[in-house]
Amino acid sequence: MSTDRRFEPSGPLQGTYTPPADKSISHRAALFGAMSDEPVVIRNYLQSADTQSTLSALQSLGAGVEEDRAGSVLVRGVGLHAPLEATGGLLDVGNSGTLMRLLPGWLAGQPGRAWTLDGDESIRRRPVDRISEPLAAMGATVDAREGRFPPFTVNGAALAGIEYELPVASAQVKSCVLLAGMLADGSTTVVEAAPSRDHTERLLRRARVPFEAEKGRLTVSQVDEIELDEIVVPGDPSSAAFIVAAATLVAGSRVVVTGMGLNWTRTAFFRILERMKAVVVCELEEPGTESDTEPLGEIDVASGPLEGTEVDPAEVPLAIDELTLVALLGAFADGETVVTGAAELRLKESDRIAAVVGGLRGLGADIEETGDGFVVRGDGSPLRGGTIDSHGDHRLAMLGAVAGLASSEGVEVLGMDAAAVSYPGFEADLRALLAP
């Protein structure tokens, strides 16, 4: 049942804040754990609807999962090549696009087996042709509704390695092909024109999989087994971005974010913030760094005036989940903020371009939609306020809450419960930082 919530203009946010565990890494850590021969302990695993969908799906495939109250998960894997449980043919991915696109890479390499993946109403609108095409080239088949939508069936096969050039930068599609490459005869190369999140590559290195990365060419070779030790999941920069945005916009705020992942492929939003002249102090990982670990650190952020900026297509893949926040910040900034090359936003949990433009316009923003982004014009004044519909999208729900705190008249968010998909404790964390 959808829950509506009103967020009134607030006093400053003050204090120290630790974001929830990283969603992208939690998904991948659990999946790698299930593919391992030995048990893998994952510390600080994210507790959310999306990541629980991953654990449930892996249990359906035969993996053992034990959770404790401290937030750790023990995954007893079945091995990379072990016959997976048939599960009656159905795997429920819930609202998780990451699970929907990564898991088929493993399933595709299971000859003679078939699974149907389905999810909620939002998932049924998200295309899967970007994974079905490379998997078909490797020898598997993916039968999707209308040729490109869930529910879809993955028919496993003996795979052969390929070279595949990504038509659009996508960490999920890249990861799917690399996972399938571990089960394919020979080597598999993914070519990406621009960098995207590299959590899968770091786990491949850590799991001692034959893997090479050079000038946008990522190559993985067939492997019999993977070896992993304990995985510690850092705080999620995409979740922290909403708290950081609130601290930037609400006058008198100062928040220190601790324990956050500083992986350079995840922190483009903070570089954009710096360009908008936000008061942000941090030491981010150097772009281009290759590693088998995830860096941790802190960010010190305070409120202050903002300037408009431009986000070009090359920046989009590394800031894709925070671009709606860039629109919100642009509405409060002085000058014009332009985002281009972000057509991928139309394929998220909602059409995020249309939803954020319509939502912010309803709150008083001067914003217009373009084919692959948006243009926002601000004069340094706060938004008026009003009502914004989350459209069942967790990031739009949290954006509406931040907008309400920084607005003149408050904002009612329709469907605030959507935030639980990635960040169930969002409202509690906000309240804890608001000065009494």
N, C-alpha and C positions, 0 to 999 in steps of 0.2 A: 504494500500500500504506500503510495507516494506521500511524502511529508513535506509540507511547506514551512518555511522558517523566515522570520523577519530579522534583519540585522540593522540596528540603529547606528547613527554616527557615534564614534567612540572616542574615549581618551587615548593616550599613547599606549603603545605596546612596549613593555619593559621586561628585561630579564634574559635568562639563558634558555635556549631551546634546542632539543635534540630531535631531528626529524625521524619519522618512521623508517623502517628498513626499506632498502631499494627494491622496487617492484620488479624491474627488469632482471636484476641479478638473482633475486629470489626464484623467479621462474626458471632461469637457466641452471641455477645451482641444484634445484630439485630434479630437473631433467637429467643433468649429468650424473647426479647421485643414483638415479634409477638405472642408468646405463652402465654403472660401475659394477665390478664383481665383488668388491668389498664394501661394507657399510660406510656411509659418509655422514658426518655430523655437520649440520648447517646451523651456525649460531646467528641469532638476530634475524631469523626468517620473518618476512612480513606476514602479519595476520590480517588478511583482507579477503574479500569475496573472490577476487581474481586469482590470488595465489592459492587459496583453498581449492579452487577448481582444478589447478594443476596437481595438487596432492591427490585429490580424488581420482583424477584420470589416471595417474601413475599407479595408484592402488588397484584400479580396475584392470590394469595391464599386468599385475602380479607383483609389483614392488611393495615392500613393507614400509610403513610410515609410522613413526612414533613421535609425538609432540609432547613437550613438557611446559610447565608454567613459566619458565624463564625465557621462552621464546626460541628454544632450540628445537630442531627437527632432526631425527635420525632416519635416514633413508637406506633401507636394505635393498640394494639394486638386484636386478636379474641378469645383468651383463648385457653388453652391446648387441650380441648376436643370439641371445637366448630366445627361444620361442615365447612370444608374448601371449597373455590370456586373450581369448577371442572376445570376451566381454559381452557376448550376445550381439556383437557387431556395432554397438553404440557407445560413443564417448561424448560426455556433456562438457563443453568448454565454458559454459556460463556466458560471461561478458568479456572473456579474455581473448583479445586479438593476438596477443603474443603466443599463448598456448595453441590457438587455432593454426598459426602459421609455422611454429617451430616443431611441434610434435610430429606432423606428417613426414618430416625429414627422417626421423627414426623409423616410423611405421613403414615408409616406402621400401626400406631394405629388408623386409620380412617376407620372403617368397611364399606365395600360396595363402597368405592371410589377408583379411580385409576388415577395415573398420570404418564406420560412418561417424563423422564428427558433426555435432549440432550445438546450438547455444540459444541464447535469448533473442528477443526481437531485434535488438541492435546488431548482434552478431550476424543475423540473417541478411543484413543489408551490406555487409563488408565483403568485398571480392576476394576470391582465393586463386584467380587465374595466374597471379604472379608467382605462386608456388607450383601450381599444377603444370605450367609449361616447362620449367627446368626438370621437375621430377619425371615428367613424361620423356624428356630427352635422355634421362638416365635409365629408363626402362620401366618405370612404374606407371600406373594410370590413376588419374583422379577424376571421378565422375561427380560433377557438381550440378546443382539446380540451375537451370538456364545457362549451363556452361561455365558459371563463374561465381555462384553464391552457395552458402551453406543452406541446408545440410549437404555434405559431400562425402564421398566414399573413397578412401585410399586403398588401392589394391597393391599389396607388396610384391616385389619382384627381385630377381638378381640384378643389381644395379651395375652400371658401367660409368666410370668417371667421365666428366665432360669439362669443357671450358664454357663458362656462362657469364655474359656481360649484363649486369643489372641495367634495365631500362630506366629505372628510377632508384635513387639511393634509398635503401631500405635495410635496416639492421635485421628485421624479421625475415625477409626473403633471403638475405645473405646467410643468416644463421641456418635456415632450413636446408639450403643447398650444402653448406659445410657439414652439417650433421649427417645428411645423406651420403656425403663424400667419405665419411669414416667407414661406411659399409659397402662402398662401391669398389669395383675392380679398378686398379690403377690409381691415378690421382685426379682430383677435381679442383678446378680453379675458378674462383669468382673474381670478376673484374668490376671494380666500382670506380666511377668517375670522380666521386667525392666521398670523403670519409663519413661513416655513420657509426653509431654506438659499437664499441669493440669488446663488449663483455664476453661474447662467445669466443672471440679470438684469445682473450686472456685465459679463459677456462681451458681451451684446447692446449695452450702452452703448459698450463698448470697440470693438466691431465697426461702430459708427456705424449701427446698425439703428434705424429709427424706433420708439422705445419710450418709454412713459410709465408711471410708478407713482404712484398717489395713493390713500391711504386703503384699501389692500387691493385695489385694482383695477389690474391689470397689463395694459397694452395694447401690442400689437405690430402693425405694419402690414407688408403685403407689400413685399418688397424684391428687387431684381434681383441684387445681389451683396453680399457682406460683405467688409470690409477689416480685417485684423488685422496688428499688428506682433508682435514677440517677446513670448512669454508666459513669465513666471517663476512656477513653482509653489511656494508656500510649504510649510513643514512641516505635517503633518496633525495637527490638535488631537485627533482621535478616536484616532489611534495613540498620541500623546503621553500621552493620558489614562491609559493602562495603566502607563506609567513613573511618572507623577505619583501614581497611586494606590499603587503600590509604595513610593514614597518617603514617602508619607503614613503608611503602615501599619507599615513596618519601622523599629523603634526606632533612633535615632541617624542617620537618613538626612538628607541635604541634596543636592538636585540643582537645577542651573540649566538650564532648557530654553531653547535658543536657536533663532532662525530659524523660529518657529512662526507659523502663520496666526492672526490675532486677530480675524477677521471676527466681528461680533457675533452672526450667525446660527449660529455654530459653537461658541461658548464658554459656553453655558449651564451645562455641566457644572462649569466652574470657578467660576461664580457659586454653584452649589449647594454646592461644596466650601467656599467662603467662609462660607456659611450654616451649614455643619456645624462651623465654627470651626477648619478646617484652617489650617495655617501656609502660606499662599500669598500671594505678593506679585507683582502683575501690573497692567498698565494695559491693560485690554481696550477694544476699539472701543466707542464709545457706541451703545447700542441705538437703532435707527431710522436709522442712517447710510446714505445712498445714495451709491454710488461706482462707478467703473469699474476700480478697482484692489483688490488684496487686501492688507490691512495685515499687517506682520510685527512680531514683538517677542519678548520673553523672559518666562519665568515662573520665579520662585525658590520652591521648595517644600521644606519640611522636615517631619519626622515630628512627631506630636503627638496628643493625645487628640481624639476627635470627639464631636459631639452629633448625635442623630437629627434628622431634618427631614422636611418634607412637600414632595413635588413634585406640583403640580397640573396639570390637563390643559393649561393655557395654556403651561406650560414644556416639555411633552413634545416637540413637533415640533423644538425647537432643542437637545434633549439625547437624541434617540431612540437614537443609537448608543452612548451612555454609560450608559444606565439600568441595564444589568446591573452595571456598576461601582458605581452608587449602592447596589444591593442588597448588594454585597460590603462596601462601606464601612459601610453600616448595620449589618451583622453585627458589626462591630468597635466601633461607636459606642455611646455611653451613651444609652439611650432608644429611642423608636420611630421608624422611618423608613417613610414611606408614599408609594407612587407610585400615582396614579390617572390615568385617561384615556389609558392606554398600550396599548390593545388592538392597535395596529399592530405591537407586538412579536411578536404571534403569527404574523405574515406575513413574518418575516425568514427568514434561512437555516435557522433552526429556529423552533419555537415558543419564543421566548426567555423568555417568562414561565414556562411549565412547566419548561423546561430549567434556568433559573437557580434556581428555587425547589427543584426536586428535587436539583440539584447541590449547592447550598449547604446544604440540609438534611442531605445525606449527609456534609458536612464538620463538622456540629455546630451549624449556625445555627438559630435560632428564627425561621422564616420561613414565611409562608403565602401561597398564591396567591389572587388575586381575579379577577373577570372581566376587568378592565382594568388589572391591575397586581399589586402585592404589598405585604405588610406584614412588616417585619423588626423584631425586638426584640433589642436588645443590652444588655450591661452593661459595656461597655468592655474586655472580655477578648478575647483572640485566639481564632480558630476552632481546633478540635482538629486537623482534617486528615482525610485519607482518599483517596477516589478520585472523580474527576469526569469525566463523558463530555462531550466537545465536541460530539457529535452532528453533526460535520462543519462546525461553525460557528466561524469564525475568532475571533470576539470571545469566545466561551465558552472556547476553548482558551487564549487569553491571560489571561482572568480566572482560570482554574484555576492558571496559573503564578504569578500575583501572590498568589493565596490561599495557595499552597504556601510562598512566601518568608516570608509574615507569620504562618503557622500555628504551632502548637505541635509537630506531629508530621510535617508534610510532606504534600504532595498529589501523587498520580499522575494525570496528565492523559491520558485515552484519546483518541487522535486529535489529537495536538499538531501534526501536519503541516498541519492546517486553517489555522493562522496564516498560512501562505504566501499565502493568497488576497489578503490586504491588507498583510501585514508579514513578508516572508521573513526579515528580519534581526532579528526581535524577540528571540530567545534570545541572540544575539551582543551586542545592545545591553544587555540585562540583565546579562550577564556582565561587560561592560566597566565597569559602574557599581558592581559589588559590590566592596567593599574587600577587598584580599588578606589 
